Amino acid sequence: MVLSHLRPADRRILDFGGYESVLPLQLTALGREVTVLDQRRYPFQHPNLCVVCCDLLDPQLSLGAQYDLVVSISTIEHLGLGNYGDIQEVDADRRGVSVLWSLVRPGGRLMASVPAGRPAVQRGYRVYDEARIRATFPATAYIHWFRKHGREGAWREVTANDVQQVVYGEPLGQMPVEAVAFIICEKPLATEPVV
């Protein structure tokens, strides 16, 4: 989904939570400058790749730049639940998205994926419905919903109503999730002051 929504203007990209992903390498291979922000050191290198090891909510975090695109795949739902050595905080997902949003330049975008279904907190991750997404992510322009049936099912795009029916009945249940929301937030261009 990220690659299919990539724009030529997306030159500087931040990937939050990219530790286990090859997406940063794919983006650098396409000529993009990519910064991976994760508490764990990203295991790959590339001339267009910068790695920052830090907790997103650490007050000392300073990236000193704004990005054309900020990406976070399957990460935001874990914030504040303590499974990755992070602090436990009820609304850490909202606070984390706020930090990521501050790193998006005017006219830029934030893309993220989160588990979808009836809202819940499972062991180590949150599940989001449309209301929780809109309360967590600013300027949500698009939400693409995907669902599969069972562990071995194939992913297919569905409607928000199809996803709202997904209930994770086992609070201590493990991954994989059965539904995902892919979110695109667009930051408006800065407007000129009226004289």
PENOR-V768125 format. One line per field, one symbol per residue. phi: phi as a letter, one per 20 degrees, with the letter a starting at -180 (. if undefined). burial: 1 if it has 16 or more other C-alpha atoms within 10 Angstrom, else 0. A space follows every 50 residues. Layout:
phi->???
burial->???
//
This chain:
phi->.fffdfdgfeedcddenegedeggfffffeneecdedbfdffedcagedc dceafgeffefbembddfbdcbdlcgfegmenfdnefebgdfffffffff ffeefgnecddbcbfcqfgadefnbedddffffffedflfebcddcbcdm fdfefbfcegffffefcefdgefefeedbcdddcddefffefffd
burial->01000000011111111110001110110001111111110100000110 11011110000000011111111111111110000100000111111001 10111101111111111111110111111100100111010010111100 000000010100110101000000001111111111100000000
//
